[in-house]
Amino acid sequence: MNMNESTAVFGTNKIFARSIGAGKDIVFIHMSWGSSWALNNYLTFFSKHGYRCHALDLRGHGQSGGTVEGASMRDYVEDVATVVTALGLQSPIVIGHSMGGLVAMMYGAAYPVAAVVSLDGSPTFEAQGTSGEEIYPAAYRPTDAGMPTNPLKAMMALPDIYPWHMMQLKKHLTVESGVARSDRKRGVSIPKESIKAPLFFVGAEKGTSLPFGIGIAKATAGAQYYNAPVYEVKGATHPGLLIGKYWKDAAEAILKWLQEHNL
């Protein structure tokens, strides 16, 4: 383990968090079905550029305790708050991918932050403009949301992800909370005035290659509503933003934006 790297668990749900590097704090939040493993590229990249990076596993994910069954989006925000409080972080930068992007925005609306980055994040109610009352299983899998089970079809849908990383993705994806997904379909309201910190959106050009992907169109809609900049990662798919060929394009764009804001 790197001398600046540490791991710990916090709170009643034993939320696992990994920290690496030194400098200004960044908290990373993972996607549905995922865990902090998918953020390894970002932790390495930003820790080498002078940041102290923290990635957590939300309850019921990865190495954390608890269960996804019954977990709401608000519960996931409180998981982030548990880690931030336990580590004594003061107004961290918060970066979230997919579902984690919406969690990051919710956190930024409720707690002090230096900045929020939505990385192909699930849209807020204001950005998506629709609301639905859909019912999902208490715990559901990626295949329930349309993830291809045929390896050839998966590779066609995710052309920016190398086979080895595709195997890792398949290995690590588990189950997700149906309550949290219902929350997102119903729409999580975050009025623009509730986020005081700088906000940055990143969207994947091929983000909708999977049925549950987000993509540049939704990222742009969010940026327009919140009067924030948006960056499109050409060639990237939704999970590819983290583990695909073009992940570094996204990381460099975020780094440049942070530096422009002296963060």
C-alpha positions as CSV (number, residue, x, y, z in Angstrom):
1,M,0.0,0.0,0.0
2,N,1.2,3.5,-0.8
3,M,2.4,5.4,2.3
4,N,-0.3,8.0,1.6
5,E,-3.0,5.4,1.1
6,S,-5.4,4.2,3.7
7,T,-8.7,2.4,4.0
8,A,-11.4,2.4,6.8
9,V,-15.0,1.7,7.5
10,F,-17.4,4.2,9.1
11,G,-20.9,4.4,10.6
12,T,-23.5,1.8,11.4
13,N,-23.5,0.6,7.8
14,K,-19.7,0.2,7.9
15,I,-19.2,2.4,4.8
16,F,-15.9,1.5,3.2
17,A,-13.7,4.3,2.0
18,R,-10.2,4.4,0.4
19,S,-8.1,7.5,0.5
20,I,-4.9,8.2,-1.4
21,G,-2.7,11.2,-2.1
22,A,-2.2,14.6,-0.4
23,G,-3.7,18.0,-1.0
24,K,-7.2,19.3,-1.5
25,D,-9.9,16.7,-0.9
26,I,-12.0,15.1,-3.6
27,V,-14.7,12.6,-2.8
28,F,-15.7,10.2,-5.6
29,I,-19.1,8.4,-5.8
30,H,-19.7,5.4,-7.9
31,M,-22.6,4.3,-10.3
32,S,-25.5,2.0,-9.8
33,W,-24.5,-1.7,-9.2
34,G,-20.9,-0.5,-8.9
35,S,-18.3,0.2,-6.2
36,S,-15.2,2.3,-5.8
37,W,-13.1,-0.1,-7.8
38,A,-14.2,1.5,-11.1
39,L,-12.8,4.8,-9.9
40,N,-9.2,3.6,-9.6
41,N,-8.1,5.5,-12.7
42,Y,-9.4,8.7,-11.3
43,L,-7.9,8.2,-7.8
44,T,-4.5,7.5,-9.3
45,F,-4.7,10.5,-11.8
46,F,-5.9,13.1,-9.3
47,S,-3.6,11.9,-6.5
48,K,-0.7,12.5,-8.8
49,H,-1.9,16.0,-9.5
50,G,-1.9,17.2,-5.9
51,Y,-5.2,16.0,-4.5
52,R,-6.2,13.8,-1.6
53,C,-8.8,11.4,-3.1
54,H,-11.4,9.5,-1.3
55,A,-13.7,6.8,-2.9
56,L,-16.4,5.1,-1.0
57,D,-18.7,2.1,-1.5
58,L,-22.3,3.1,-0.8
59,R,-24.2,0.8,1.6
60,G,-24.7,-2.7,0.2
61,H,-22.0,-2.1,-2.5
62,G,-18.4,-3.3,-2.7
63,Q,-16.8,-3.7,0.7
64,S,-19.4,-1.8,2.6
65,G,-21.9,-3.3,5.0
66,G,-25.7,-2.7,4.9
67,T,-28.0,-3.6,2.1
68,V,-29.3,-2.0,-1.0
69,E,-32.8,-3.2,-0.3
70,G,-34.9,-0.2,0.8
71,A,-32.0,2.3,0.3
72,S,-33.1,5.6,-1.1
73,M,-31.1,8.3,-2.8
74,R,-31.2,10.3,0.4
75,D,-29.7,7.3,2.2
76,Y,-26.8,7.3,-0.3
77,V,-26.3,11.0,0.4
78,E,-26.0,10.3,4.1
79,D,-23.4,7.6,3.3
80,V,-21.3,10.3,1.7
81,A,-21.9,12.5,4.7
82,T,-20.9,9.8,7.1
83,V,-17.5,9.4,5.3
84,V,-16.9,13.2,5.0
85,T,-17.7,13.7,8.7
86,A,-15.6,10.8,9.9
87,L,-12.6,11.9,7.8
88,G,-13.0,15.5,9.0
89,L,-13.2,16.9,5.5
90,Q,-14.0,20.6,5.1
91,S,-16.0,21.5,1.9
92,P,-14.5,18.8,-0.4
93,I,-14.8,18.6,-4.1
94,V,-17.4,16.0,-4.9
95,I,-17.4,14.0,-8.2
96,G,-20.0,11.3,-9.0
97,H,-20.6,9.1,-12.0
98,S,-24.1,8.1,-13.2
99,M,-26.3,7.6,-10.1
100,G,-23.3,8.9,-8.2
101,G,-23.5,12.1,-10.1
102,L,-27.0,12.8,-8.8
103,V,-25.9,11.8,-5.3
104,A,-23.0,14.3,-5.7
105,M,-25.5,17.1,-6.6
106,M,-27.8,16.2,-3.8
107,Y,-24.9,16.3,-1.4
108,G,-23.7,19.6,-2.8
109,A,-27.2,21.1,-2.2
110,A,-27.3,19.9,1.4
111,Y,-23.7,20.2,2.6
112,P,-20.7,22.6,2.2
113,V,-18.7,21.7,-0.9
114,A,-15.9,23.4,-2.9
115,A,-17.3,22.1,-6.3
116,V,-19.5,19.4,-7.8
117,V,-18.8,17.4,-10.9
118,S,-21.5,15.3,-12.6
119,L,-19.8,12.7,-14.7
120,D,-22.5,11.4,-17.0
121,G,-24.7,11.8,-14.0
122,S,-28.4,10.9,-13.6
123,P,-30.4,14.1,-14.3
124,T,-32.3,16.0,-11.6
125,F,-36.0,16.5,-11.9
126,E,-35.4,20.0,-13.3
127,A,-33.1,18.8,-16.0
128,Q,-35.1,15.7,-17.1
129,G,-38.4,17.5,-17.1
130,T,-40.4,14.3,-16.6
131,S,-41.7,12.2,-13.7
132,G,-42.8,8.6,-13.5
133,E,-44.1,6.3,-10.9
134,E,-42.3,3.1,-11.8
135,I,-42.0,0.1,-9.4
136,Y,-38.8,-1.9,-9.3
137,P,-37.7,-5.0,-7.4
138,A,-36.1,-4.3,-4.0
139,A,-32.8,-5.3,-5.5
140,Y,-32.3,-5.6,-9.2
141,R,-29.4,-6.4,-11.5
142,P,-27.9,-4.7,-14.5
143,T,-29.5,-7.3,-16.8
144,D,-32.9,-6.2,-15.4
145,A,-32.1,-2.8,-16.8
146,G,-30.9,-4.0,-20.2
147,M,-27.2,-4.9,-19.8
148,P,-26.4,-7.4,-22.6
149,T,-25.7,-10.9,-21.4
150,N,-24.2,-12.0,-24.8
151,P,-20.4,-11.1,-24.7
152,L,-20.4,-10.1,-28.4
153,K,-23.4,-7.8,-27.9
154,A,-21.8,-6.3,-24.8
155,M,-18.6,-5.5,-26.8
156,M,-20.6,-3.9,-29.6
157,A,-22.5,-1.7,-27.1
158,L,-19.2,-0.8,-25.3
159,P,-16.6,-0.5,-28.0
160,D,-14.3,1.7,-25.9
161,I,-13.8,-0.9,-23.2
162,Y,-11.1,-3.5,-23.6
163,P,-12.0,-7.2,-23.1
164,W,-10.1,-7.4,-19.9
165,H,-11.8,-4.4,-18.4
166,M,-15.1,-5.8,-19.6
167,M,-14.5,-8.9,-17.6
168,Q,-13.8,-6.8,-14.5
169,L,-17.0,-4.9,-15.1
170,K,-19.0,-8.1,-15.3
171,K,-17.3,-9.4,-12.1
172,H,-17.9,-6.3,-10.0
173,L,-21.4,-5.3,-11.0
174,T,-23.9,-6.6,-8.4
175,V,-27.3,-5.4,-7.3
176,E,-28.9,-2.0,-6.9
177,S,-31.8,-0.5,-4.9
178,G,-35.1,-0.4,-6.5
179,V,-36.2,2.3,-4.2
180,A,-33.3,4.5,-5.3
181,R,-34.1,3.9,-8.9
182,S,-37.8,4.8,-8.3
183,D,-36.6,8.0,-6.7
184,R,-34.6,8.9,-9.9
185,K,-37.5,8.0,-12.2
186,R,-39.9,10.1,-10.1
187,G,-37.4,12.9,-10.2
188,V,-35.1,14.3,-7.5
189,S,-35.6,18.1,-7.3
190,I,-32.5,20.3,-6.9
191,P,-33.4,23.9,-7.7
192,K,-30.5,25.8,-9.3
193,E,-30.2,28.2,-6.4
194,S,-29.6,25.4,-3.9
195,I,-26.1,24.6,-5.2
196,K,-23.8,27.6,-4.4
197,A,-20.6,25.9,-5.4
198,P,-19.2,25.7,-9.0
199,L,-20.7,22.9,-11.0
200,F,-19.3,21.1,-14.0
201,F,-21.0,18.5,-16.3
202,V,-19.3,15.8,-18.3
203,G,-21.2,13.7,-20.9
204,A,-20.3,10.7,-22.9
205,E,-20.8,10.9,-26.7
206,K,-22.0,7.3,-26.8
207,G,-23.5,7.3,-23.3
208,T,-26.8,5.9,-24.6
209,S,-25.3,2.8,-26.1
210,L,-26.8,1.0,-23.1
211,P,-30.5,1.4,-22.2
212,F,-29.6,2.8,-18.8
213,G,-26.9,5.1,-20.0
214,I,-27.1,8.9,-19.6
215,G,-25.1,10.6,-22.4
216,I,-24.2,14.1,-23.6
217,A,-27.8,15.2,-24.3
218,K,-28.8,14.8,-20.7
219,A,-25.5,16.3,-19.5
220,T,-26.1,19.3,-21.7
221,A,-29.7,19.7,-20.4
222,G,-28.4,19.7,-16.9
223,A,-25.7,22.2,-17.8
224,Q,-28.2,24.5,-19.4
225,Y,-30.6,24.5,-16.4
226,Y,-27.8,25.1,-13.9
227,N,-25.9,27.6,-16.1
228,A,-22.8,25.5,-15.9
229,P,-20.2,24.3,-18.4
230,V,-20.4,20.9,-20.1
231,Y,-17.7,18.8,-21.7
232,E,-18.3,16.0,-24.2
233,V,-16.0,13.0,-24.2
234,K,-15.8,11.8,-27.8
235,G,-16.1,8.1,-28.3
236,A,-16.9,7.3,-24.7
237,T,-19.7,5.1,-23.5
238,H,-21.4,5.4,-20.1
239,P,-19.1,3.0,-18.1
240,G,-16.3,3.7,-20.5
241,L,-15.9,7.2,-18.9
242,L,-14.3,5.4,-16.0
243,I,-12.6,2.3,-17.5
244,G,-12.6,2.8,-21.3
245,K,-10.1,4.1,-23.8
246,Y,-11.1,7.8,-23.2
247,W,-11.4,8.0,-19.5
248,K,-8.3,10.3,-19.3
249,D,-10.0,12.8,-21.6
250,A,-12.7,13.2,-19.0
251,A,-10.2,13.4,-16.1
252,E,-8.0,16.0,-17.9
253,A,-11.1,18.1,-18.6
254,I,-12.1,18.0,-15.0
255,L,-8.6,18.8,-13.8
256,K,-8.4,21.8,-16.2
257,W,-11.8,23.1,-14.9
258,L,-10.7,22.7,-11.3
259,Q,-7.5,24.5,-11.9
260,E,-9.3,27.4,-13.7
261,H,-11.3,27.8,-10.5
262,N,-8.2,27.6,-8.3
263,L,-9.5,24.4,-6.7
